[in-house]
């Protein structure tokens, strides 16, 4: 049974993962309530479309997808981060089992999945969740944070949504559940999920304030890359040893038979990756279909072979740690504790490489909750932020004493120019605001509107470069566009106030010659 707020509504936390998700409620007694699926507290991030109105989710979706792969959609979170491999013109093309074709954006898919998670949690636990803390990778773009919050309120129908960075949620859970982070000490959070990797620094200052210091990472590095390596190895094995060519569609009676076999091998690759985190080898018969008949092949892959496939990815993550420490003038010895989270961090090679880098494992937190900690942290924050009666826990978790910072520099391009000027430096504490002064003729476009586009970038990677909007290393956040200003003079003073709040939403207020123009929230076009 859940504990309700005065208006009868609930506050929950969701860790929306690339491969798996966690939904959890934390109550005033310190107990967790999870959404469970066949006894597991981790939910598969998958959808299967029987029709536009009949959608399966989670394990049921994955099981049905083995029979009809074109109707299955998973790892859609990677579409949010710009991985366009499965997108056509920014949309997933889905063939429903009833023959209907759908074209959905990653945000639309995410909203549908979130709505189902919340509905199932409410039904399973007799709750009424109306407020949500949703976690995102630390390197998630600002426009995506704003878009997800908007989706949670407008599309999913929540009363309020708070976006929190995953390492912050993990640190809050660690601080409350494992051990209090001592004053004047630092915590490094290594977060390796299925789709993204983040490494973040948090410091508890002398006054007890927990400060999110800096982050580094890669939104295209994660366990799905490991699965792909195993998948490719499997294809090569069956071709070299069994003369079974999965890449040649002529070996199969139909496109559907070919797609089923690809999905079978991909599912086996995922299972092999998971089992090789626990055992020294994986070896089970793999059943394909060829010309309508079942064909069984044996395939054995050892842990050593698996480690050799993925070691370059793990080394990349260690390099990100090195860059993070150096740009914060820290050494390995300055890190007091290392918190390892994310489903893919269960792979033993991860902790081995961390031990090798730091020289010992004394700093690494012995954590059995790698897959759940971020979701639990989100639930703790939800309980504290949204439930006024949660006074007894406030001193223990003190999210109000948590300082977050922008993870990348934010800059603007004005008028018809594509050159970007920095306005919010990386590492700035949020909430943050700045007022900029211009002459009107600097800001207007060809339609006599004030035109300000917002972009983010890593100032370390872009050091000593002229930064322009079309650079591949620059993320477009969105733009502010005013009403027509033709009645004003070119040399009129324009005051532009830009603010970013705790939910990573950028707002713009513009004043021309003392007149207030339309205010705006910066969103990516189409979001």
C-alpha positions as CSV (number, residue, x, y, z in Angstrom):
1,X,0.0,0.0,0.0
2,X,1.3,3.5,-0.9
3,X,1.3,6.6,1.3
4,X,-0.7,9.4,-0.2
5,X,-0.2,13.2,-0.2
6,X,-3.0,15.3,1.1
7,X,-4.5,15.6,-2.4
8,X,-4.5,11.8,-2.8
9,X,-1.6,11.8,-5.3
10,X,1.7,10.0,-5.3
11,X,5.3,11.0,-6.1
12,X,7.5,8.4,-7.7
13,X,10.9,8.0,-9.4
14,X,11.7,6.5,-12.8
15,X,15.1,5.6,-14.1
16,X,14.2,5.4,-17.9
17,X,17.0,3.2,-19.3
18,X,18.0,2.2,-22.8
19,X,17.6,-1.5,-22.2
20,X,15.9,-1.6,-18.7
21,X,13.9,0.8,-16.6
22,X,13.1,1.0,-12.9
23,X,9.9,2.5,-11.3
24,X,9.9,3.0,-7.6
25,X,8.1,4.8,-4.7
26,X,9.9,5.7,-1.5
27,X,7.6,6.3,1.6
28,X,8.1,8.2,4.8
29,X,8.9,5.0,6.7
30,X,12.0,4.4,4.5
31,X,10.4,1.6,2.4
32,X,10.6,1.1,-1.3
33,X,7.8,-0.1,-3.5
34,X,8.7,-1.2,-7.1
35,X,6.9,-2.0,-10.3
36,X,7.7,-5.7,-10.7
37,X,7.6,-7.9,-13.8
38,X,7.6,-11.6,-13.1
39,X,9.2,-11.0,-9.8
40,X,11.9,-8.7,-11.2
41,X,12.3,-5.0,-10.2
42,X,13.9,-4.2,-13.5
43,X,11.5,-3.7,-16.5
44,X,12.5,-4.3,-20.1
45,X,12.4,-1.0,-22.1
46,X,10.5,-2.6,-25.1
47,X,7.3,-2.1,-26.9
48,X,5.5,-4.5,-29.3
49,X,2.8,-3.1,-31.6
50,X,0.0,-5.5,-32.4
51,X,-1.9,-2.5,-33.7
52,X,-1.7,1.3,-33.0
53,X,-4.1,0.8,-30.0
54,X,-2.9,-2.6,-28.8
55,X,0.7,-2.4,-27.5
56,X,2.6,-4.9,-25.4
57,X,5.4,-3.7,-23.1
58,X,8.4,-5.2,-21.3
59,X,9.2,-8.9,-21.3
60,X,5.9,-9.7,-23.2
61,X,7.0,-7.3,-25.9
62,X,10.4,-8.9,-26.3
63,X,9.0,-12.4,-26.3
64,X,6.5,-11.6,-29.0
65,X,9.2,-9.7,-31.0
66,X,11.1,-12.9,-31.6
67,X,8.2,-14.0,-33.7
68,X,7.5,-10.7,-35.4
69,X,10.6,-8.5,-35.2
70,X,9.3,-5.6,-37.3
71,X,6.6,-4.9,-34.7
72,X,9.2,-4.7,-31.8
73,X,10.9,-1.5,-30.7
74,X,13.5,-1.3,-28.0
75,X,16.5,0.9,-27.2
76,X,14.5,3.9,-28.3
77,X,16.3,6.1,-25.7
78,X,19.2,6.1,-28.1
79,X,17.1,7.9,-30.6
80,X,16.7,10.7,-28.1
81,X,20.4,11.2,-28.0
82,X,20.8,11.5,-31.7
83,X,21.6,7.9,-32.6
84,X,19.9,8.0,-36.0
85,X,20.7,4.4,-37.1
86,X,17.1,3.2,-36.8
87,X,15.5,6.5,-37.6
88,X,14.1,7.7,-40.9
89,X,13.6,11.5,-41.0
90,X,13.8,11.5,-37.2
91,X,11.1,8.8,-36.8
92,X,10.9,5.1,-36.1
93,X,9.1,3.2,-38.9
94,X,7.1,0.4,-37.2
95,X,5.1,-2.3,-39.0
96,X,2.3,-3.3,-36.6
97,X,1.4,-7.0,-36.6
98,X,-2.0,-6.1,-38.1
99,X,-0.3,-4.5,-41.1
100,X,-0.6,-0.9,-40.0
101,X,2.5,1.3,-40.4
102,X,3.4,3.8,-37.8
103,X,6.0,6.6,-37.8
104,X,6.8,7.8,-34.3
105,X,9.4,10.1,-32.9
106,X,11.7,8.9,-30.0
107,X,9.8,11.4,-27.8
108,X,6.4,9.9,-28.7
109,X,7.7,6.4,-28.1
110,X,9.2,7.5,-24.7
111,X,5.9,9.1,-23.7
112,X,3.9,5.9,-24.6
113,X,6.3,3.8,-22.6
114,X,6.4,6.1,-19.6
115,X,2.6,6.2,-19.5
116,X,2.4,2.4,-19.4
117,X,5.0,2.2,-16.6
118,X,3.1,4.6,-14.5
119,X,-0.3,3.0,-15.2
120,X,1.1,-0.5,-14.3
121,X,2.7,0.9,-11.1
122,X,-0.6,2.4,-10.1
123,X,-2.6,-0.7,-10.8
124,X,0.0,-3.1,-9.2
125,X,0.3,-1.0,-6.0
126,X,-3.1,0.6,-5.7
127,X,-1.6,4.1,-6.1
128,X,-2.3,7.4,-7.8
129,X,1.1,8.6,-9.1
130,X,0.7,12.2,-10.3
131,X,4.2,13.6,-9.7
132,X,7.4,12.2,-11.2
133,X,11.2,12.5,-10.8
134,X,12.7,11.3,-14.1
135,X,16.5,10.7,-14.3
136,X,18.6,11.4,-17.4
137,X,22.3,10.9,-18.2
138,X,24.5,13.7,-17.0
139,X,25.5,14.4,-20.6
140,X,21.9,14.6,-21.8
141,X,21.3,17.8,-23.8
142,X,19.4,20.7,-22.4
143,X,16.7,20.5,-25.1
144,X,16.1,16.8,-24.4
145,X,15.7,17.5,-20.7
146,X,13.1,20.2,-21.4
147,X,11.4,17.9,-24.0
148,X,11.1,15.0,-21.6
149,X,9.6,17.2,-18.9
150,X,7.1,18.6,-21.4
151,X,6.3,15.0,-22.5
152,X,5.8,13.9,-18.9
153,X,3.3,16.7,-18.3
154,X,1.5,17.2,-21.6
155,X,1.7,13.7,-23.2
156,X,1.8,11.4,-20.1
157,X,-0.5,13.6,-18.0
158,X,1.6,14.0,-14.8
159,X,0.9,17.1,-12.6
160,X,4.6,17.8,-12.3
161,X,7.9,16.4,-13.5
162,X,11.4,17.0,-12.1
163,X,14.4,16.1,-14.3
164,X,17.4,15.0,-12.3
165,X,20.8,13.8,-13.5
166,X,21.5,10.1,-12.9
167,X,24.7,10.6,-10.9
168,X,22.9,13.0,-8.6
169,X,20.2,10.4,-8.0
170,X,22.8,7.7,-7.4
171,X,24.7,10.0,-4.9
172,X,21.5,10.8,-3.0
173,X,20.7,7.1,-2.7
174,X,24.3,6.3,-1.6
175,X,24.3,9.1,0.9
176,X,21.1,8.0,2.5
177,X,21.3,4.2,2.2
178,X,24.9,3.2,2.2
179,X,26.9,5.8,4.1
180,X,26.9,9.5,4.6
181,X,29.4,11.2,2.3
182,X,31.8,12.9,4.8
183,X,32.3,16.7,4.7
184,X,35.2,17.9,2.6
185,X,35.4,14.7,0.5
186,X,34.7,13.7,-3.1
187,X,32.6,11.0,-4.7
188,X,33.2,9.8,-8.3
189,X,30.1,8.2,-9.9
190,X,30.9,5.8,-12.7
191,X,27.6,5.1,-14.6
192,X,27.7,2.6,-17.4
193,X,24.3,1.8,-18.7
194,X,23.0,0.0,-21.9
195,X,23.1,3.1,-24.0
196,X,25.2,5.8,-22.3
197,X,28.2,6.3,-20.1
198,X,28.8,9.1,-17.6
199,X,31.5,9.7,-15.1
200,X,30.7,12.5,-12.6
201,X,32.4,14.2,-9.7
202,X,30.4,15.3,-6.6
203,X,31.9,16.9,-3.5
204,X,30.6,17.4,0.0
205,X,31.9,20.8,1.0
206,X,33.0,21.7,4.5
207,X,29.5,23.2,5.3
208,X,27.8,19.9,4.3
209,X,26.5,21.0,0.9
210,X,26.7,18.3,-1.7
211,X,27.9,19.8,-5.0
212,X,27.7,18.3,-8.5
213,X,31.1,19.4,-9.7
214,X,31.6,18.2,-13.3
215,X,30.9,15.4,-15.6
216,X,32.3,13.7,-18.7
217,X,31.0,10.9,-20.8
218,X,29.6,9.6,-24.0
219,X,26.0,9.3,-24.9
220,X,26.8,6.6,-27.5
221,X,28.8,4.2,-25.3
222,X,27.1,1.4,-23.4
223,X,26.1,-2.2,-23.1
224,X,24.3,-2.2,-26.4
225,X,27.7,-1.7,-28.1
226,X,28.8,-4.8,-26.2
227,X,25.8,-6.8,-27.4
228,X,26.5,-5.7,-31.0
229,X,30.1,-7.0,-30.7
230,X,28.8,-10.4,-29.5
231,X,26.2,-10.4,-32.2
232,X,28.8,-9.8,-34.9
233,X,31.0,-12.4,-33.4
234,X,28.1,-14.9,-33.6
235,X,27.4,-14.1,-37.2
236,X,31.1,-14.7,-38.1
237,X,31.2,-17.9,-36.1
238,X,28.2,-19.4,-37.8
239,X,29.6,-18.4,-41.2
240,X,33.1,-19.7,-40.6
241,X,32.2,-23.0,-38.8
242,X,28.7,-23.9,-40.0
243,X,28.7,-22.2,-43.4
244,X,25.4,-20.5,-42.3
245,X,25.5,-17.0,-43.7
246,X,23.1,-14.7,-41.9
247,X,24.0,-11.8,-44.0
248,X,22.7,-13.4,-47.2
249,X,19.0,-12.9,-47.5
250,X,18.9,-15.4,-50.3
251,X,19.4,-18.2,-47.7
252,X,15.9,-17.6,-46.5
253,X,12.4,-18.1,-47.9
254,X,11.2,-14.6,-47.0
255,X,12.2,-11.3,-45.5
256,X,10.2,-12.3,-42.4
257,X,12.3,-15.5,-42.0
258,X,15.5,-13.5,-42.3
259,X,14.3,-10.9,-39.8
260,X,13.4,-13.6,-37.3
261,X,16.8,-15.2,-37.4
262,X,18.5,-11.8,-36.9
263,X,16.3,-11.2,-33.9
264,X,17.1,-14.7,-32.5
265,X,20.8,-14.1,-32.7
266,X,20.5,-10.6,-31.2
267,X,18.5,-12.0,-28.3
268,X,21.1,-14.7,-27.8
269,X,23.9,-12.1,-27.9
270,X,22.1,-10.1,-25.1
271,X,21.7,-13.2,-23.0
272,X,25.4,-14.2,-23.5
273,X,26.5,-10.7,-22.4
274,X,24.4,-11.0,-19.2
275,X,25.6,-14.5,-18.3
276,X,29.3,-13.7,-19.0
277,X,29.0,-11.2,-16.2
278,X,28.5,-14.1,-13.9
279,X,30.1,-17.2,-15.5
280,X,33.3,-18.2,-17.4
281,X,31.5,-19.2,-20.6
282,X,28.2,-19.2,-22.4
283,X,27.2,-22.1,-24.5
284,X,23.6,-23.1,-25.5
285,X,22.0,-24.3,-28.7
286,X,20.9,-21.5,-31.1
287,X,17.7,-22.4,-33.0
288,X,17.4,-20.7,-36.4
289,X,14.8,-21.2,-39.2
290,X,15.8,-21.9,-42.7
291,X,13.3,-22.7,-45.5
292,X,10.6,-23.3,-42.9
293,X,12.6,-25.8,-40.8
294,X,14.4,-25.5,-37.5
295,X,18.1,-25.7,-37.6
296,X,20.1,-26.0,-34.3
297,X,23.7,-24.9,-33.9
298,X,26.0,-24.9,-30.9
299,X,27.9,-21.7,-30.0
300,X,30.3,-21.3,-27.1
301,X,31.8,-18.0,-26.1
302,X,34.2,-17.6,-23.2
303,X,34.5,-14.7,-20.8
304,X,38.1,-14.1,-22.1
305,X,36.7,-13.8,-25.6
306,X,34.0,-11.4,-24.4
307,X,36.5,-9.3,-22.5
308,X,38.6,-9.0,-25.6
309,X,35.6,-7.8,-27.6
310,X,34.7,-5.0,-25.2
311,X,38.0,-3.9,-23.7
312,X,38.4,-1.0,-26.0
313,X,35.1,0.4,-24.9
314,X,36.0,0.1,-21.2
315,X,39.3,1.7,-21.9
316,X,37.5,4.7,-23.5
317,X,35.4,5.1,-20.3
318,X,38.6,5.1,-18.2
319,X,40.1,7.8,-20.5
320,X,37.0,9.9,-19.7
321,X,37.8,9.6,-16.0
322,X,41.4,10.8,-16.7
323,X,40.2,13.8,-18.6
324,X,37.6,14.7,-15.9
325,X,40.2,14.6,-13.1
326,X,42.8,16.6,-15.0
327,X,40.4,19.4,-16.0
328,X,39.4,19.7,-12.4
329,X,43.0,19.8,-11.2
330,X,42.6,16.5,-9.3
331,X,44.7,13.4,-9.0
332,X,43.5,9.9,-8.4
333,X,44.3,10.3,-4.8
334,X,41.9,13.2,-4.4
335,X,39.0,10.8,-5.1
336,X,37.7,9.4,-1.8
337,X,35.0,7.0,-2.9
338,X,34.0,5.5,-6.3
339,X,30.3,4.6,-6.8
340,X,29.7,2.2,-9.7
341,X,26.2,2.0,-11.1
342,X,24.3,1.1,-14.3
343,X,23.4,-2.4,-15.5
344,X,26.5,-2.7,-17.8
345,X,28.8,-2.0,-14.8
346,X,28.0,-5.6,-13.6
347,X,30.6,-6.8,-16.1
348,X,33.6,-7.8,-14.0
349,X,36.1,-6.2,-16.5
350,X,34.7,-2.8,-15.5
351,X,35.8,-3.0,-11.8
352,X,39.1,-4.6,-12.9
353,X,39.9,-1.6,-15.1
354,X,38.9,0.8,-12.3
355,X,41.1,-1.0,-9.8
356,X,44.0,-0.9,-12.3
357,X,43.5,2.8,-12.9
358,X,43.1,3.9,-9.3
359,X,45.7,1.4,-8.0
360,X,43.4,-0.4,-5.5
361,X,39.8,-1.3,-4.9
362,X,39.5,0.2,-1.4
363,X,37.8,3.3,-2.8
364,X,35.2,1.3,-4.8
365,X,31.9,1.0,-3.0
366,X,30.7,-2.6,-2.6
367,X,27.4,-2.1,-4.2
368,X,24.9,-4.9,-5.0
369,X,22.3,-2.5,-6.3
370,X,24.0,-1.3,-9.4
371,X,20.8,-1.6,-11.5
372,X,18.4,-0.1,-8.9
373,X,20.4,2.7,-7.2
374,X,19.5,5.5,-9.7
375,X,15.8,4.7,-9.6
376,X,15.9,4.5,-5.8
377,X,17.6,7.8,-5.6
378,X,15.0,9.3,-7.9
379,X,12.3,8.0,-5.6
380,X,14.0,9.4,-2.5
381,X,14.1,12.8,-4.2
382,X,10.5,12.6,-5.2
383,X,9.5,11.8,-1.7
384,X,11.4,14.8,-0.4
385,X,10.6,17.4,-3.0
386,X,6.9,16.6,-3.6
387,X,5.7,15.5,-0.2
388,X,5.5,18.3,2.3
389,X,5.1,15.8,5.2
390,X,8.5,14.2,4.6
391,X,10.2,16.3,7.3
392,X,11.8,13.4,9.1
393,X,14.0,12.5,6.1
394,X,15.1,15.9,5.0
395,X,18.1,16.1,7.2
396,X,19.2,12.7,6.1
397,X,19.1,13.2,2.4
398,X,19.0,17.0,2.1
399,X,18.4,17.3,-1.7
400,X,17.7,20.9,-0.9
401,X,21.4,21.2,-0.1
402,X,22.3,19.7,-3.5
403,X,24.0,22.0,-6.0
404,X,23.8,21.1,-9.6
405,X,25.8,22.5,-12.5
406,X,25.6,22.8,-16.2
407,X,27.6,20.0,-17.8
408,X,28.5,21.7,-21.1
409,X,29.0,25.4,-22.1
410,X,25.9,27.1,-23.5
411,X,26.3,29.7,-26.2
412,X,24.1,31.7,-28.5
413,X,24.2,32.8,-32.2
414,X,22.2,36.0,-32.9
415,X,20.4,37.5,-35.9
416,X,21.7,36.1,-39.2
417,X,25.1,35.1,-37.7
418,X,26.2,31.5,-37.2
419,X,29.1,32.3,-34.9
420,X,28.5,31.3,-31.3
421,X,29.3,33.3,-28.2
422,X,29.5,31.7,-24.8
423,X,26.9,33.0,-22.3
424,X,26.8,30.2,-19.6
425,X,30.2,28.5,-18.9
426,X,30.4,24.8,-18.2
427,X,30.3,24.2,-14.4
428,X,28.0,27.2,-13.7
429,X,25.8,26.5,-10.7
430,X,22.1,26.3,-11.5
431,X,19.7,28.0,-11.2
432,X,21.7,30.6,-13.3
433,X,20.7,33.8,-15.1
434,X,22.6,36.4,-17.1
435,X,21.5,39.7,-18.7
436,X,23.1,40.7,-22.0
437,X,22.9,44.1,-23.8
438,X,22.8,44.6,-27.5
439,X,21.7,47.1,-30.2
440,X,18.6,45.9,-32.0
441,X,20.4,45.7,-35.4
442,X,22.7,43.0,-34.0
443,X,19.8,40.6,-33.2
444,X,17.2,40.9,-36.0
445,X,16.9,38.5,-38.8
446,X,15.6,39.1,-42.4
447,X,12.0,39.0,-41.1
448,X,12.6,41.8,-38.6
449,X,12.3,39.5,-35.6
450,X,14.9,39.1,-32.8
451,X,16.4,35.7,-33.5
452,X,18.6,34.0,-30.8
453,X,19.6,30.4,-31.2
454,X,21.0,28.4,-28.3
455,X,23.7,25.7,-28.5
456,X,25.8,23.6,-26.1
457,X,29.3,22.3,-26.5
458,X,32.3,20.9,-24.6
459,X,34.6,23.9,-24.2
460,X,37.6,21.6,-23.6
461,X,37.1,19.8,-26.9
462,X,36.4,23.1,-28.7
463,X,39.3,25.0,-27.1
464,X,41.0,27.6,-29.4
465,X,38.4,27.0,-32.2
466,X,35.9,29.5,-33.7
467,X,32.6,27.9,-32.7
468,X,29.9,27.9,-35.3
469,X,26.4,26.6,-35.2
470,X,26.8,23.9,-37.9
471,X,29.9,22.3,-36.2
472,X,29.2,18.6,-35.7
473,X,30.5,18.9,-32.1
474,X,27.9,21.5,-31.3
475,X,24.4,20.6,-30.1
476,X,21.5,22.7,-31.2
477,X,19.2,23.4,-28.2
478,X,16.5,25.6,-29.7
479,X,15.7,29.2,-30.3
480,X,13.9,32.3,-29.2
481,X,12.1,34.2,-31.8
482,X,10.4,37.5,-31.0
483,X,7.4,39.2,-32.6
484,X,8.1,41.7,-35.4
485,X,10.2,44.7,-34.2
486,X,10.1,46.8,-37.4
487,X,8.7,49.8,-35.4
488,X,11.8,50.1,-33.3
489,X,15.1,51.8,-34.3
490,X,18.3,49.9,-35.2
491,X,20.3,51.5,-32.3
492,X,17.6,50.9,-29.7
493,X,18.9,49.1,-26.5
494,X,17.9,45.5,-26.2
495,X,18.2,43.7,-22.8
496,X,18.2,39.9,-23.1
497,X,17.8,37.9,-19.8
498,X,18.6,34.2,-20.1
499,X,18.0,31.9,-17.2
500,X,18.3,28.1,-16.6
501,X,16.5,26.5,-13.7
502,X,16.9,23.3,-11.7
503,X,15.0,21.4,-14.4
504,X,17.5,22.5,-17.1
505,X,14.9,24.6,-18.8
506,X,16.1,27.8,-20.5
507,X,13.9,30.8,-20.4
508,X,14.4,34.1,-22.3
509,X,13.0,37.6,-21.5
510,X,13.6,40.4,-23.9
511,X,13.1,44.1,-23.5
512,X,13.5,46.6,-26.4
513,X,13.8,50.4,-25.6
514,X,12.0,49.7,-22.2
515,X,9.2,47.6,-23.8
516,X,8.8,44.0,-22.7
517,X,8.5,41.6,-25.6
518,X,7.2,38.1,-25.6
519,X,9.0,35.7,-23.2
520,X,9.9,32.2,-24.3
521,X,11.0,28.8,-23.2
522,X,13.8,27.5,-25.5
523,X,12.9,24.2,-27.2
524,X,14.3,22.3,-30.1
525,X,12.2,22.7,-33.3
526,X,9.6,19.9,-33.4
527,X,10.1,18.9,-29.8
